[in-house]
Amino acid sequence: EDQPVATKLFDLSVNMGAKAAHLCLQRACRAVLGRRLAEDGIIGERTLEAVAQSPKHCLLTGLKSEAAGWYRDLDQEHFESGWVNRGYS
């Protein structure tokens, strides 16, 4: 059940770097659980607890959405469409 989230996190880490991917995961956990979580890009105990408490289908959707938003914020029009598609895939 955790594999789709882990696979997406790995894919994002390769493309955007681990810290940015971890930030997206933390933001997705915050959105899914509706509570504050440090956004420091470090997968620590609290982030792991939040991941464990999050419904996986919601967390995966949130992770994809956060990734797409991160790519949009890069302000690279030439690459944006492909990156956003990658975020949602």
N, C-alpha and C positions, 0 to 999 in steps of 0.2 A: 504494500500500500504506500510506503514511503518512497519507492523507487522513482515514480515520475517526478516528484519534487527534487530528489537528489540528482536525477539526470538533467533536469532543467537548470539546476544550480551549477552543475559542472559545466554545461554548455555555456552558460552566461559567464562563468569564471574564465573560460578560455577566451571568450570574445571581448569582455569588458574589463577583465581583471578580477581577482578574488575579492578585493575590498568592495568594489562597486556592486558585485553580485551579492555579497553578504549584506550590504546596505539595502538592496532591493528585497532580500528575504526578510530582514528586520522590519521594513516598512510594510510588507505584505502581512506579516504576523500582527503588526499593530492594527492594520485595517480589518483583518479577520476577527481578531479578538476584542477590538475596541478598547484596548488599554495601552498605556505608554510603555515603550520598550526602547532602551538606549539604541540609537542609530550610530554605531561606531565602526561598523564593518568588521567586527570581531565576533566570531561564533563562539560564544561562551555559554555558561550554564543557563543563564536566563533566556537566551535565544533558543537554546535546545529545548528548554521547558515550553516555550511558546510554540515552537514547531510541533512538539508532542501533543499539545492541547488543541491545535488548530485542525479543523476538518480538512483532510488532505486535498479534496477537490477544490475547496475554497482557497486554500493556501496556494495551490498551483495556479489558479486563475489570478489571484492577487499578485503572485510573483511575476507572471507574464505581463500583467498590466504595469507593475512598477518598472519592469525592464523596458517596456515600450516608452514609458515616460522618461526614463533615464536617457534613452537614445534620442528622444525628441529634444531634450534639453542640451544636447551637444551642439545644436545649431550648425549642422553639416548637411545642408539641403541635398547635396549630390548623393549622399549615402543614406539619408534618413529613411526613405521608403523601405529599402532592403533591411536596415537595422530594425525598424519597427516590426516588419514582418517576421524577422528572426525572433524578436521578443515575444511575439504572440504565438509562434509555432511550437 
